[in-house]
Each structure stands twice: as C-alpha cells, then as structure tokens.
Amino acid sequence: MTPAPLTAALAARLTVPSGPLFFPVTAYGPDGSLDLDVFRAHVRQGVEAGAAAVFACCGTGEFHALTPEEFQDCVRAAVEETAGRVPVVAGAGYGTALAVRYARLAEEAGADGLLAMPPYLVVAGQEGLLRHYRELAAATALPVIVYQRDNAVFTPETVVGLARTEGIIGLKDGLGDLDLMQRIVSAVRSGHSGDFLYFNGLPTAELTQLAYRGIGVTLYSSAVFCFAPEIALAFHKALGTGDDVTANRLLDGFYRPFVELRAQGRGYAVSLVKAGVRHGGLDVGEVRPPLHEPTEEHVKQLVRLVERGHALLEAASESVAAIVVGSESESEFEESV
C-alpha cells in the first residue's frame, strides 16, 4: 500500500527529529479562560528553542479540560505560530463519534497529524479498539499516532492490525511494559512490510529512554522541554550522539529526582510542569479541575531541581573546556619539543 502524501510527510519529519518533541501546556488567564496570546508565546518559545514537533492539546495540554471550540482555537494558534517550521500534531479522544469530531476540527485548523487518546471510560476488547482507531483514521486525511495507556492496551496482533491500517503511522507507549513493547516491535516487523513509528510516551520519558532505545524505540515525548528546554535539549543530544555519560549524569542528578517529586501528587505530570513554566517567567495559569496545583513546598523543590540541572550542564561544559585546553597544551608542548 502506498502511503498518502500527508502520512508519508509526517512520518518522514518525525523519524529522525532534530530536537525534542514538544508537548506545550495550555495557557489560562486569571479567570480560568483560555489565554491564546500566552499559549502562542509558549509555542513560539518552544519552536525557537529547538523543538522538532509540537503536540498541541494532548495530555500535558489538558485535552480533557478543553471544549471543542477551545481545542480548535489552540490547534489553529499552534499551526500559525509554527508556520510550517515543524509539524503540529493534535490530540483526539473520547468515544468514536467525539474523537472523529475532534479530528475534523484539528484538520480544519491545519494540523499535520493526530495523537489518538484512549477511548473514554470503557475497557474495550481488542476487536472494538481496532475498529475505533480504524474509524478515526478513516475520518480525515491526517495521519494518526495511537496512544497506548490506561484502558487502551494492545496485543501485538492488534498493533499489527493498526500498522496495516491506512493512515495510522505509529504507536506511542504510555504503559511502560518493555516485554510487551518488545513483542509488539517484533510482531510488526514480521507482519507489516511498511515503516511504523514508536514513541516512548511515559511521563518524563527521559527516565526510561535508555531502556526503550535498547528495543529500538528512539522517539520520546518531553514534558521537561516545556520548562527546562536546555536540560531537555542536552539530554536529547546526548542520546543522539551516544554520550551515555552525559545522559546518565542528567538522569541521576535531575530526571530521577524530578520523577520522584512528580510522584508526590496525582496529576503532577501536568500541574508540576505548568508550575515550572510559570517559574520560567511565562504565566500560563493554573490547571483546570479536576487537576490541582502542586504544594508550595513541591514547587520550591522543583525550582531547586531545575537549578541543579543547569549546574550539571555548566559543570559538563567546563569539563569539556578543560579537556580542550589540555589537549591544546599537549599539542603546543609536542610542537616545541
């Protein structure tokens, strides 16, 4: 089967990303209403910092809390701000009828693709899940990435079926079962002749990305990029160049402590990230209920962690500089001899 032009184009742009995949938060004003100006600034700053793609109105962007009108306004704003420099992928979810509606709203707004969230509430069988995502993929010309997590967990055989479905280009894993993921990758490799993308979609995916890389999953989402882009970029570069020393330094000194802090409150995968963005100087507002804000003490711990992450980057830079100076000194000595 020859992939449609949109499908092939998005897959090609995501295959070897130039930077982290950016999942912006959605900005609200003091009264809780959508603040598109601040959202635009957030998207713009992320693209200028080096994001390879913008995933708008997804989990970190509180898809669950947005009305259809707000959703479309945000997606359109993201498309306008990126101006084609990087692709924009929009969330789509709930039951099949609503997921199709959101998909069409995203298509009208100019999105380049969809991230298909799990269906609302129900725990469906594999046959029903496959039908749901196939109907969603057929509803628009937009390529679809299916998000595995919560009540949407697939057998390897079902993922082969997804991969064979026109318009579905990849699977984002938010479950964290590496045994299952290895079997999925193997089954798709054996039962599907085309390319298929895999994403590590766990909260703070950097913590597990070395393990995912071992089974061939090289793409991952980065919520940290929202509030500490320099740290996220350094980690992404370290993975891309095989610099496991730097990757492990950041894992030990920043990412592991951040994940442990994130685990201190429900919904912190979103609200703690938003707090980090606000600390960075962009007032994106608070989360909408049913999520809640992190405690003051937890925000202070986050600030200290970001400072530690930047200190680790500075120390690494100074170490490299010292090595370079040492090498130059050795060369001068050899020339003098």
Secondary structure in CASP SS format (residue, H / E / C, confidence):
PFRMAT SS
TARGET T0000
AUTHOR 0000-0000-0000
METHOD secondary structure of the structure
MODEL  1
M C 1.00
T C 1.00
P C 1.00
A C 1.00
P H 1.00
L H 1.00
T H 1.00
A H 1.00
A H 1.00
L H 1.00
A H 1.00
A H 1.00
R H 1.00
L H 1.00
T H 1.00
V C 1.00
P C 1.00
S C 1.00
G C 1.00
P C 1.00
L E 1.00
F E 1.00
F C 1.00
P C 1.00
V C 1.00
T C 1.00
A C 1.00
Y E 1.00
G C 1.00
P C 1.00
D C 1.00
G C 1.00
S C 1.00
L E 1.00
D C 1.00
L H 1.00
D H 1.00
V H 1.00
F H 1.00
R H 1.00
A H 1.00
H H 1.00
V H 1.00
R H 1.00
Q H 1.00
G H 1.00
V H 1.00
E H 1.00
A H 1.00
G C 1.00
A C 1.00
A C 1.00
A E 1.00
V E 1.00
F E 1.00
A E 1.00
C C 1.00
C C 1.00
G C 1.00
T C 1.00
G C 1.00
E C 1.00
F H 1.00
H H 1.00
A H 1.00
L C 1.00
T C 1.00
P H 1.00
E H 1.00
E H 1.00
F H 1.00
Q H 1.00
D H 1.00
C H 1.00
V H 1.00
R H 1.00
A H 1.00
A H 1.00
V H 1.00
E H 1.00
E H 1.00
T H 1.00
A C 1.00
G C 1.00
R C 1.00
V C 1.00
P C 1.00
V E 1.00
V E 1.00
A E 1.00
G E 1.00
A E 1.00
G C 1.00
Y C 1.00
G C 1.00
T H 1.00
A H 1.00
L H 1.00
A H 1.00
V H 1.00
R H 1.00
Y H 1.00
A H 1.00
R H 1.00
L H 1.00
A H 1.00
E H 1.00
E H 1.00
A C 1.00
G C 1.00
A C 1.00
D C 1.00
G E 1.00
L E 1.00
L E 1.00
A E 1.00
M C 1.00
P C 1.00
P C 1.00
Y C 1.00
L C 1.00
V C 1.00
V C 1.00
A C 1.00
G C 1.00
Q H 1.00
E H 1.00
G H 1.00
L H 1.00
L H 1.00
R H 1.00
H H 1.00
Y H 1.00
R H 1.00
E H 1.00
L H 1.00
A H 1.00
A H 1.00
A H 1.00
T C 1.00
A C 1.00
L C 1.00
P C 1.00
V E 1.00
I E 1.00
V E 1.00
Y E 1.00
Q E 1.00
R E 1.00
D C 1.00
N C 1.00
A E 1.00
V C 1.00
F C 1.00
T C 1.00
P H 1.00
E H 1.00
T H 1.00
V H 1.00
V H 1.00
G H 1.00
L H 1.00
A H 1.00
R C 1.00
T C 1.00
E C 1.00
G C 1.00
I E 1.00
I E 1.00
G E 1.00
L E 1.00
K E 1.00
D E 1.00
G C 1.00
L C 1.00
G C 1.00
D C 1.00
L H 1.00
D H 1.00
L H 1.00
M H 1.00
Q H 1.00
R H 1.00
I H 1.00
V H 1.00
S H 1.00
A H 1.00
V H 1.00
R H 1.00
S H 1.00
G H 1.00
H C 1.00
S C 1.00
G C 1.00
D C 1.00
F C 1.00
L E 1.00
Y E 1.00
F E 1.00
N E 1.00
G C 1.00
L C 1.00
P C 1.00
T C 1.00
A C 1.00
E H 1.00
L H 1.00
T H 1.00
Q H 1.00
L H 1.00
A H 1.00
Y H 1.00
R H 1.00
G H 1.00
I C 1.00
G C 1.00
V C 1.00
T C 1.00
L E 1.00
Y E 1.00
S E 1.00
S E 1.00
A C 1.00
V H 1.00
F H 1.00
C H 1.00
F H 1.00
A C 1.00
P H 1.00
E H 1.00
I H 1.00
A H 1.00
L H 1.00
A H 1.00
F H 1.00
H H 1.00
K H 1.00
A H 1.00
L H 1.00
G H 1.00
T H 1.00
G C 1.00
D C 1.00
D H 1.00
V H 1.00
T H 1.00
A H 1.00
N H 1.00
R H 1.00
L H 1.00
L H 1.00
D H 1.00
G H 1.00
F H 1.00
Y H 1.00
R H 1.00
P H 1.00
F H 1.00
V H 1.00
E H 1.00
L H 1.00
R H 1.00
A C 1.00
Q C 1.00
G C 1.00
R C 1.00
G C 1.00
Y H 1.00
A H 1.00
V H 1.00
S H 1.00
L H 1.00
V H 1.00
K H 1.00
A H 1.00
G H 1.00
V H 1.00
R H 1.00
H H 1.00
G C 1.00
G C 1.00
L C 1.00
D C 1.00
V C 1.00
G C 1.00
E C 1.00
V C 1.00
R C 1.00
P C 1.00
P C 1.00
L C 1.00
H C 1.00
E C 1.00
P C 1.00
T C 1.00
E H 1.00
E H 1.00
H H 1.00
V H 1.00
K H 1.00
Q H 1.00
L H 1.00
V H 1.00
R H 1.00
L H 1.00
V H 1.00
E H 1.00
R H 1.00
G H 1.00
H H 1.00
A H 1.00
L H 1.00
L H 1.00
E H 1.00
A H 1.00
A H 1.00
S H 1.00
E H 1.00
S H 1.00
V H 1.00
A H 1.00
A H 1.00
I H 1.00
V H 1.00
V H 1.00
G H 1.00
S H 1.00
E H 1.00
S H 1.00
E H 1.00
S H 1.00
E H 1.00
F H 1.00
E H 1.00
E H 1.00
S H 1.00
V C 1.00
END
